[in-house]
Amino acid sequence: MHKLKILIVIIIILLNITIPIYADDKLEEEITEKEMQEILETAVDIMCIPNINSRYAVIYDRSSRKYLIWKE
């Protein structure tokens, strides 16, 4: 019975071990100057009023973690 308890504790400890996973920030493909310009042109300015097809919306800013209830 004592060996069973030790085995269960070891299994629980092994299942709870977390290994950090690091994101790969390197791009495998090269971005040309033209593609970079297209990306910058399609980027949205956060100071502009959003263009949505609704009379009411909840706008959530992920960086500041604040939200705004928008009414048209």
C-alpha atoms as one frame of an Amber mdcrd trajectory, in Angstrom:
protein
   0.000   0.000   0.000   2.882   2.335   0.781   4.451   1.674  -2.642   1.157
   2.487  -4.360   0.968   5.882  -2.628   4.541   6.682  -3.607   3.824   5.657
  -7.210   0.723   7.883  -7.347   2.674  10.844  -5.936   5.461  10.342  -8.494
   2.952  10.160 -11.358   1.222  13.345 -10.169   4.553  15.159  -9.907   5.593
  14.045 -13.394   2.297  15.155 -14.897   2.595  18.601 -13.314   6.067  19.379
 -14.602   5.836  22.144 -17.196   8.446  22.758 -19.823   8.602  26.321 -21.191
   8.011  26.680 -24.915   9.655  29.653 -26.552   8.186  31.264 -29.659  10.262
  31.283 -32.799  10.555  34.938 -33.782  12.581  34.313 -36.911  10.792  34.514
 -40.232  11.568  31.735 -42.646  10.661  33.862 -45.639  12.081  37.217 -46.593
   9.767  40.237 -46.725  10.387  42.635 -49.565  10.160  46.415 -49.287   6.909
  46.399 -51.306   5.284  43.814 -49.028   6.369  45.767 -45.940   4.794  48.931
 -47.369   1.531  47.038 -48.026   1.517  45.788 -44.433   2.039  49.310 -43.110
  -0.717  50.698 -45.352  -3.242  48.157 -44.092  -2.341  48.749 -40.436  -5.156
  50.474 -38.556  -4.652  53.737 -36.726  -6.075  53.249 -33.224  -7.017  56.927
 -32.971  -9.545  56.637 -35.839 -13.200  55.844 -35.265 -13.782  52.197 -36.126
 -15.744  51.444 -39.290 -18.266  48.784 -38.310 -21.650  47.755 -39.628 -23.547
  48.112 -36.374 -25.208  50.790 -34.280 -23.684  49.569 -31.013 -20.377  47.884
 -30.289 -17.992  47.063 -27.478 -14.427  48.003 -28.395 -11.694  46.327 -26.351
  -8.097  47.561 -26.351  -5.811  44.629 -25.585  -2.762  46.681 -24.688  -4.440
  48.865 -22.049  -7.125  46.277 -21.163  -9.839  48.938 -21.351 -13.107  48.773
 -23.207 -15.418  51.364 -24.728 -19.108  51.048 -25.511 -19.532  52.740 -28.888
 -22.880  54.073 -30.138 -23.508  55.434 -33.588
